[in-house]
Amino acid sequence: MSDKPEEIKKPEAPKQATAQQVSEANRRLELILTKLYNHPTDRFYAYMFFEIDRVINNAQCPTMGVGMQGGRIKLIYNTEFLKKWTDEENTEILKHECLHLINQHLDRGKGAKEKNMLKHRMENIAQDCAINQVLNKDTIEKIGGVTLERFREILTHKPDDFVLEANQTAEYYFD
């Protein structure tokens, strides 16, 4: 045994994407959106994303999300997250993010505006539960998304006769 104190290693800070990763991610996202545009019933989602600024931010965004910045709606995503999933799975993720916009979740959620990150996180889980019910359930489960069943499991303090109805608003699931 050594008398030297063990060196404490700090976790590495997330790294920003390289130029090659940015190029590959942009190309892949364009191909996914083109497929979505050519889909007979889901074209609307592609239209939405053709008008939204797309920002790669591996350093601060571990997944994918939508938000407002400088008066513009932005899709912010991590290149490694995009690479992790198949085109079909990324399509559901994009539709999920678009549904946050369609359901005006950026405006309706109060947690982020109040700088209350716990409330913001809880609102986001409720929002995810509401919108994921209209997406492909198998895909949502595969990527670890919040399903109604998973949401029921998350709720630990509920009475025995508790009923959680399907296809409700985010506010219903939050309250």
C-alpha positions as CSV (number, residue, x, y, z in Angstrom):
1,M,0.0,0.0,0.0
2,S,1.3,3.4,-0.9
3,D,1.6,6.3,1.5
4,K,0.7,8.8,-1.3
5,P,-2.8,10.1,-1.2
6,E,-5.0,8.9,-4.0
7,E,-5.4,11.5,-6.8
8,I,-9.0,12.5,-7.2
9,K,-10.0,12.7,-10.8
10,K,-12.4,15.3,-11.9
11,P,-15.0,14.2,-14.5
12,E,-14.2,15.4,-17.9
13,A,-16.2,18.3,-19.2
14,P,-18.3,17.4,-22.2
15,K,-16.5,18.3,-25.4
16,Q,-17.9,20.4,-28.2
17,A,-18.4,18.5,-31.5
18,T,-15.6,18.5,-34.1
19,A,-16.1,19.9,-37.5
20,Q,-16.4,16.4,-38.9
21,Q,-19.1,15.5,-36.3
22,V,-21.0,18.6,-37.1
23,S,-20.9,17.9,-40.8
24,E,-22.0,14.3,-40.4
25,A,-24.8,15.2,-37.9
26,N,-26.1,18.0,-40.2
27,R,-26.1,15.6,-43.2
28,R,-27.8,12.9,-41.2
29,L,-30.4,15.2,-39.8
30,E,-31.2,16.5,-43.3
31,L,-31.6,13.0,-44.6
32,I,-34.0,12.1,-41.7
33,L,-36.0,15.3,-42.3
34,T,-36.2,14.5,-46.1
35,K,-37.6,11.1,-45.3
36,L,-40.0,12.7,-42.9
37,Y,-41.0,15.2,-45.6
38,N,-41.7,12.4,-48.0
39,H,-43.8,10.5,-45.5
40,P,-47.5,10.6,-46.5
41,T,-48.9,11.6,-43.1
42,D,-45.9,13.1,-41.2
43,R,-44.8,15.8,-43.7
44,F,-46.0,18.5,-41.3
45,Y,-43.2,17.7,-38.9
46,A,-40.6,18.3,-41.6
47,Y,-42.1,21.6,-42.5
48,M,-41.7,22.7,-38.9
49,F,-38.1,21.8,-38.7
50,F,-37.2,23.4,-42.0
51,E,-38.2,26.7,-40.3
52,I,-36.5,26.1,-37.0
53,D,-32.8,27.0,-36.3
54,R,-30.8,23.9,-35.6
55,V,-27.9,24.2,-33.1
56,I,-25.4,21.5,-32.2
57,N,-24.2,21.9,-28.6
58,N,-22.5,18.8,-27.3
59,A,-21.1,20.7,-24.3
60,Q,-24.4,21.6,-22.8
61,C,-27.1,19.4,-24.4
62,P,-26.8,15.7,-23.7
63,T,-29.8,14.8,-25.9
64,M,-32.1,16.9,-28.0
65,G,-34.6,19.6,-27.2
66,V,-36.4,22.7,-28.4
67,G,-36.2,26.2,-26.9
68,M,-36.4,29.9,-27.5
69,Q,-33.3,32.0,-27.9
70,G,-33.0,35.5,-29.3
71,G,-36.7,35.4,-30.4
72,R,-36.2,32.3,-32.5
73,I,-37.2,28.7,-31.9
74,K,-34.2,26.4,-31.9
75,L,-33.7,22.6,-32.0
76,I,-30.6,22.0,-29.9
77,Y,-29.0,18.6,-30.1
78,N,-25.9,16.5,-29.3
79,T,-24.2,14.8,-32.2
80,E,-23.5,11.7,-30.2
81,F,-27.2,11.4,-29.2
82,L,-28.2,11.7,-32.8
83,K,-25.6,9.0,-33.7
84,K,-26.9,6.7,-31.0
85,W,-30.3,6.0,-32.5
86,T,-31.6,4.7,-35.9
87,D,-33.2,7.0,-38.4
88,E,-36.6,5.7,-37.3
89,E,-35.9,6.3,-33.7
90,N,-34.6,9.8,-34.4
91,T,-37.7,10.5,-36.5
92,E,-39.9,9.8,-33.4
93,I,-37.6,11.9,-31.3
94,L,-37.9,14.8,-33.8
95,K,-41.7,14.4,-33.8
96,H,-41.6,14.4,-30.0
97,E,-39.7,17.7,-30.0
98,C,-42.1,19.1,-32.6
99,L,-45.1,18.2,-30.4
100,H,-43.6,20.2,-27.5
101,L,-43.9,23.2,-29.9
102,I,-47.4,22.3,-31.2
103,N,-48.7,21.9,-27.7
104,Q,-47.1,25.2,-26.7
105,H,-45.1,23.6,-23.9
106,L,-42.4,26.4,-24.1
107,D,-45.1,28.9,-23.2
108,R,-47.2,26.9,-20.8
109,G,-44.4,25.6,-18.5
110,K,-43.7,27.8,-15.6
111,G,-40.7,26.1,-14.0
112,A,-38.0,27.4,-16.4
113,K,-39.5,30.9,-16.3
114,E,-39.3,30.9,-12.5
115,K,-35.8,29.4,-12.6
116,N,-37.1,26.5,-10.6
117,M,-35.3,23.6,-12.2
118,L,-37.1,20.9,-10.2
119,K,-40.5,22.2,-11.2
120,H,-39.2,22.6,-14.8
121,R,-38.1,18.9,-14.8
122,M,-41.4,17.7,-13.4
123,E,-43.3,19.7,-16.0
124,N,-41.2,18.3,-18.7
125,I,-41.9,14.7,-17.5
126,A,-45.6,15.5,-17.5
127,Q,-45.4,17.1,-21.0
128,D,-43.4,14.0,-22.3
129,C,-46.1,11.7,-20.9
130,A,-48.8,13.7,-22.6
131,I,-47.2,13.8,-26.1
132,N,-45.5,10.4,-26.1
133,Q,-49.0,8.8,-26.1
134,V,-49.5,9.8,-29.7
135,L,-46.1,8.5,-30.9
136,N,-44.9,4.9,-31.6
137,K,-45.0,3.3,-28.2
138,D,-42.4,0.6,-29.0
139,T,-40.0,3.3,-30.1
140,I,-40.7,5.5,-27.1
141,E,-40.1,2.6,-24.8
142,K,-36.9,1.6,-26.6
143,I,-35.3,5.1,-26.3
144,G,-36.4,5.3,-22.6
145,G,-39.1,7.9,-23.1
146,V,-41.9,8.5,-20.6
147,T,-44.9,6.3,-21.4
148,L,-48.2,6.5,-19.4
149,E,-47.2,3.2,-17.7
150,R,-43.7,4.5,-16.8
151,F,-45.3,7.8,-15.5
152,R,-47.6,5.7,-13.2
153,E,-44.4,4.0,-11.8
154,I,-42.7,7.4,-11.2
155,L,-45.6,8.5,-9.0
156,T,-44.7,7.0,-5.7
157,H,-47.2,8.8,-3.4
158,K,-50.6,7.9,-4.8
159,P,-53.7,6.5,-3.1
160,D,-54.7,2.8,-3.8
161,D,-57.7,3.8,-6.0
162,F,-55.6,6.3,-8.0
163,V,-56.5,6.4,-11.7
164,L,-54.5,8.1,-14.4
165,E,-56.4,8.6,-17.6
166,A,-54.8,8.3,-21.0
167,N,-54.6,11.1,-23.6
168,Q,-54.7,14.1,-21.3
169,T,-52.9,17.4,-21.2
170,A,-49.5,18.0,-19.6
171,E,-51.3,20.0,-16.9
172,Y,-53.4,17.0,-16.0
173,Y,-50.3,14.9,-15.5
174,F,-48.5,17.6,-13.7
175,D,-51.2,18.5,-11.3
